[in-house]
Amino acid sequence: MIKDQITRVLVTTIIWLEKVRQVAFSFINLLFYLLLLLQLLHHHQLRLIPIYLVLLICLVRNFFNTQNHLEINFLSSI
């Protein structure tokens, strides 16, 4: 009985830590592309900005989708 509860808590914790890692990775990607966009603006390479804006929008959407996915999976695993 206690062994099953400990196993359940450990599995839930591992799942939650994996989701946190995914959110952190998405956030780092988001920051990287934001910094890249700022670098392009600083060096006046305006022709490349639309490409990076599209990538940045995709990363923002991915970041928020990952966060929602984290909340849903965490709540369902408890």
Backbone torsions as a table, in degrees:
resi	resn	phi	psi	omega
1	MET	NA	-54.5	179.8
2	ILE	-67.5	-37.1	178.8
3	LYS	-61.4	-40.3	178.1
4	ASP	-65.5	-39.6	179.1
5	GLN	-66.4	-41.7	178.7
6	ILE	-64.3	-42.4	178.9
7	THR	-62.1	-42.3	179.9
8	ARG	-63.4	-42.8	178.7
9	VAL	-64.8	-42.4	179.4
10	LEU	-64.2	-43.8	179.1
11	VAL	-63.8	-43.5	178.7
12	THR	-61.6	-41.8	179.3
13	THR	-64.9	-42.0	179.4
14	ILE	-64.6	-43.0	178.1
15	ILE	-61.8	-45.0	-179.6
16	TRP	-63.6	-42.4	179.3
17	LEU	-64.0	-36.7	177.4
18	GLU	-64.8	-41.2	178.6
19	LYS	-67.3	-38.5	176.6
20	VAL	-62.2	-39.8	177.8
21	ARG	-61.9	-40.6	179.3
22	GLN	-64.3	-42.2	178.7
23	VAL	-65.0	-42.4	179.6
24	ALA	-62.7	-42.1	179.0
25	PHE	-63.7	-41.7	177.5
26	SER	-63.2	-39.9	179.6
27	PHE	-65.7	-40.9	178.0
28	ILE	-63.6	-42.7	176.5
29	ASN	-60.6	-42.5	179.1
30	LEU	-60.1	-46.4	178.2
31	LEU	-63.9	-39.9	179.5
32	PHE	-60.1	-48.1	-179.3
33	TYR	-70.0	-31.1	174.9
34	LEU	-65.5	-43.8	176.6
35	LEU	-64.5	-38.2	177.3
36	LEU	-63.7	-40.9	177.4
37	LEU	-63.5	-42.9	177.1
38	LEU	-63.5	-37.2	176.8
39	GLN	-64.0	-41.8	177.7
40	LEU	-63.5	-41.2	177.4
41	LEU	-63.6	-39.1	-178.5
42	HIS	-65.9	-36.7	-178.6
43	HIS	-95.3	10.8	174.3
44	HIS	57.1	38.2	175.0
45	GLN	-96.2	71.0	-171.3
46	LEU	-68.3	-24.9	-177.7
47	ARG	-69.5	-20.9	179.9
48	LEU	-91.8	-12.7	-174.7
49	ILE	-61.1	-42.7	179.1
50	PRO	-59.2	-36.5	178.6
51	ILE	-62.9	-46.4	-177.9
52	TYR	-73.6	-27.2	174.5
53	LEU	-65.8	-41.5	177.5
54	VAL	-63.1	-44.2	177.3
55	LEU	-61.7	-40.8	179.9
56	LEU	-64.6	-41.7	177.7
57	ILE	-62.7	-42.0	177.8
58	CYS	-62.4	-40.8	-180.0
59	LEU	-68.1	-36.9	177.3
60	VAL	-63.8	-44.9	177.8
61	ARG	-61.8	-42.8	179.0
62	ASN	-62.7	-39.6	-179.8
63	PHE	-61.9	-47.5	-178.5
64	PHE	-71.7	-33.6	175.3
65	ASN	-65.0	-38.6	178.8
66	THR	-66.0	-39.8	178.2
67	GLN	-64.1	-43.9	178.5
68	ASN	-63.4	-40.8	178.9
69	HIS	-62.6	-38.8	178.2
70	LEU	-61.5	-46.9	-178.0
71	GLU	-64.3	-42.8	-178.5
72	ILE	-65.9	-46.9	-178.6
73	ASN	-67.0	-38.7	-179.6
74	PHE	-65.3	-43.4	-179.5
75	LEU	-67.3	-35.1	-179.2
76	SER	-78.1	-19.7	-179.3
77	SER	-85.6	-11.2	-179.3
78	ILE	-80.6	NA	NA
